[in-house]
Amino acid sequence: MTVFLESLRLAFANLRANPLRSALTVLGIMIGIASVVALTAIGTGSQQSVESRFTSFGTDTITVQSSGFFSSGNELTLSDLAAIRRTEGVKRVVYTVTTNASVTYGSTTVTASVVGTSPAIREINHLEVQAGAFFSVFAFQHDIAEAVLGHTVAEELGLKPAQAPGQEIDLGGQTFVIVGVLSETGGVGFSSSDSSIIVPRGSIEGTLVAFRPSISDIRIQAEPGAVGTYQDAVESTMRTQHGLSTSDQEDFTIVNASSIASAVSSTQATLTQLMAAIAAISLLVGGIGIANVMLVTVRERTREIGVRRAIGATRHNIVLQFLVDAIIISFIGGLLGLAVGIAGAYIGGAAMDITPVVSWIYMVLALAVAAIVGVVAGLGPAVQAASIEPTDALRYE
């Protein structure tokens, strides 16, 4: 124990004796650890953000769409809708008609996705109204020109949510009254309502879309106890509706938010690991830096090694001394790297609107890797120092 404490004292004395060289050596390890910690924290935070967005959209819902690989003869029909509504395990069903149109408020014009549907879409898509209200069943039944704006559309038109209800917009040449603005969802793909304007379906038929337009998609919500079985039941219903045999390829697509979330999460996890592996290369560079510094230190302290050997120090003592030197440098770099990495994760996360997830497992692993780098980088120089004969060391100039 006394030998180890003496080695620690000598290690810190050596750091103080060469502050600039020590700082540059520590910097190599610090950059490597900081890069790994920051990238894994941001990557994990991004992964959880995607998962939460899909989860908020509803793991109890699926979307049936017409397959893009087939002709228009396989479009979804009201007969499909009725059959799905009768399917066991289905709680709610609603279909949408979607088109793009120019939207004008005052002197501002933007292009947005216009979704014609019924009020049931609010429950199925778990939409929250930030200001105003959703259009009513009465408005839907009487094709009243009312509009609910997505959060992004309202911003692009220069409308503050609290001031938007009651204002009029020109939607493809038709005047609509804004009744509400949705809370920001940050959705992905089909789940995004931020860039959409939701209106009663009949209010755009014959103007923005044709009378009896093609169904864009059918949104389905499961009964609470049928979440695990209703998708298969809906698939069976659709195959029967379209007269498909067991060997026929489906002419429709069922989109499941959970499966997409799982696929995206898996992809992001792989990318995070790849980024961490790339960042870890700088740890290798830092280790090489430590090895170089330790080799120089061995040469500079050759006479000291000879004196210590002459007064009774063993080869084991010399190896321990130089190993402790390398480990201390690496460990200091690791601690500073953790601090810089955590700070960098939150700064980078704020810039990308992502909440980083700093795991204590990664922190412990980073320090362990720093210590291992120190051992590996210092082992060769330490053995070299211990192999110097006392008589040669004392004659060294």
CORPE-V749884 format. One record per backbone hydrogen bond with DSSP energy under -0.5 kcal/mol. CO is the residue of the C=O (numbers start at 0). NH is the residue of the N-H. If there is no record, write none. Layout:
co->CO nh->NH
co->CO nh->NH
//
This chain:
co->0 nh->4
co->1 nh->5
co->2 nh->6
co->3 nh->7
co->4 nh->8
co->5 nh->9
co->6 nh->10
co->7 nh->11
co->8 nh->12
co->9 nh->13
co->10 nh->14
co->11 nh->15
co->12 nh->16
co->13 nh->17
co->15 nh->18
co->17 nh->21
co->18 nh->22
co->19 nh->23
co->20 nh->24
co->21 nh->25
co->22 nh->26
co->23 nh->27
co->24 nh->28
co->25 nh->29
co->26 nh->30
co->27 nh->31
co->28 nh->32
co->29 nh->33
co->30 nh->34
co->31 nh->35
co->32 nh->36
co->33 nh->37
co->34 nh->38
co->35 nh->39
co->36 nh->40
co->37 nh->41
co->38 nh->42
co->39 nh->43
co->40 nh->44
co->40 nh->356
co->41 nh->45
co->42 nh->46
co->43 nh->47
co->44 nh->48
co->45 nh->49
co->46 nh->50
co->47 nh->51
co->48 nh->52
co->49 nh->53
co->50 nh->54
co->51 nh->55
co->52 nh->56
co->53 nh->57
co->54 nh->57
co->57 nh->60
co->59 nh->221
co->60 nh->256
co->61 nh->219
co->62 nh->64
co->62 nh->254
co->63 nh->217
co->64 nh->252
co->66 nh->69
co->70 nh->73
co->71 nh->74
co->75 nh->214
co->76 nh->80
co->77 nh->81
co->78 nh->82
co->79 nh->83
co->80 nh->84
co->81 nh->85
co->83 nh->86
co->86 nh->89
co->88 nh->222
co->91 nh->220
co->93 nh->218
co->95 nh->215
co->95 nh->216
co->96 nh->115
co->98 nh->113
co->100 nh->111
co->101 nh->171
co->102 nh->109
co->103 nh->169
co->104 nh->107
co->107 nh->104
co->109 nh->102
co->111 nh->100
co->111 nh->113
co->112 nh->114
co->112 nh->196
co->113 nh->98
co->113 nh->115
co->114 nh->116
co->114 nh->198
co->115 nh->96
co->116 nh->200
co->117 nh->120
co->118 nh->121
co->119 nh->123
co->120 nh->124
co->121 nh->126
co->127 nh->129
co->127 nh->182
co->130 nh->180
co->135 nh->139
co->136 nh->140
co->137 nh->141
co->138 nh->143
co->139 nh->142
co->143 nh->145
co->144 nh->176
co->145 nh->199
co->146 nh->148
co->146 nh->178
co->146 nh->179
co->147 nh->197
co->148 nh->181
co->149 nh->153
co->150 nh->154
co->151 nh->155
co->152 nh->156
co->153 nh->158
co->154 nh->157
co->157 nh->159
co->159 nh->162
co->159 nh->163
co->160 nh->164
co->163 nh->166
co->166 nh->177
co->168 nh->170
co->168 nh->175
co->169 nh->103
co->169 nh->171
co->170 nh->173
co->173 nh->170
co->175 nh->168
co->176 nh->146
co->177 nh->165
co->178 nh->132
co->179 nh->148
co->180 nh->129
co->180 nh->130
co->187 nh->190
co->188 nh->191
co->192 nh->195
co->193 nh->151
co->193 nh->152
co->194 nh->112
co->195 nh->149
co->196 nh->114
co->196 nh->198
co->197 nh->147
co->198 nh->116
co->199 nh->202
co->200 nh->203
co->200 nh->204
co->203 nh->206
co->203 nh->207
co->203 nh->208
co->208 nh->205
co->209 nh->212
co->215 nh->65
co->216 nh->95
co->216 nh->218
co->217 nh->63
co->218 nh->93
co->219 nh->61
co->220 nh->90
co->220 nh->91
co->222 nh->225
co->223 nh->226
co->225 nh->228
co->225 nh->229
co->228 nh->232
co->229 nh->233
co->230 nh->234
co->231 nh->235
co->232 nh->236
co->233 nh->237
co->234 nh->238
co->235 nh->239
co->236 nh->240
co->237 nh->241
co->238 nh->243
co->239 nh->242
co->244 nh->247
co->250 nh->66
co->252 nh->64
co->252 nh->254
co->253 nh->255
co->254 nh->62
co->254 nh->256
co->255 nh->259
co->256 nh->260
co->257 nh->261
co->258 nh->262
co->259 nh->263
co->260 nh->264
co->261 nh->265
co->262 nh->266
co->263 nh->267
co->264 nh->268
co->265 nh->269
co->266 nh->270
co->267 nh->271
co->268 nh->272
co->269 nh->273
co->270 nh->274
co->271 nh->275
co->272 nh->276
co->273 nh->277
co->274 nh->278
co->275 nh->279
co->276 nh->280
co->277 nh->280
co->278 nh->281
co->279 nh->282
co->279 nh->283
co->280 nh->284
co->281 nh->285
co->282 nh->286
co->283 nh->287
co->284 nh->288
co->285 nh->289
co->286 nh->290
co->287 nh->291
co->288 nh->292
co->289 nh->293
co->290 nh->294
co->291 nh->295
co->292 nh->296
co->293 nh->297
co->294 nh->298
co->295 nh->299
co->296 nh->300
co->298 nh->301
co->300 nh->304
co->301 nh->305
co->302 nh->306
co->303 nh->307
co->304 nh->308
co->305 nh->309
co->306 nh->310
co->307 nh->312
co->308 nh->311
co->313 nh->317
co->314 nh->318
co->315 nh->319
co->316 nh->320
co->317 nh->321
co->318 nh->322
co->319 nh->323
co->320 nh->324
co->321 nh->325
co->322 nh->326
co->323 nh->327
co->324 nh->328
co->325 nh->329
co->326 nh->330
co->327 nh->331
co->328 nh->332
co->329 nh->333
co->330 nh->334
co->331 nh->335
co->332 nh->336
co->333 nh->337
co->334 nh->338
co->335 nh->339
co->336 nh->340
co->337 nh->341
co->338 nh->342
co->339 nh->343
co->340 nh->344
co->341 nh->345
co->342 nh->346
co->343 nh->347
co->344 nh->348
co->345 nh->349
co->346 nh->350
co->347 nh->351
co->348 nh->353
co->349 nh->352
co->353 nh->355
co->355 nh->357
co->356 nh->358
co->358 nh->362
co->359 nh->363
co->360 nh->364
co->361 nh->365
co->362 nh->366
co->363 nh->367
co->364 nh->368
co->365 nh->369
co->366 nh->370
co->367 nh->371
co->368 nh->372
co->369 nh->373
co->370 nh->374
co->371 nh->375
co->372 nh->376
co->373 nh->377
co->374 nh->378
co->375 nh->379
co->376 nh->380
co->377 nh->381
co->378 nh->382
co->379 nh->383
co->380 nh->384
co->381 nh->385
co->382 nh->386
co->384 nh->387
co->388 nh->392
co->389 nh->393
co->390 nh->394
co->391 nh->395
co->392 nh->395
//
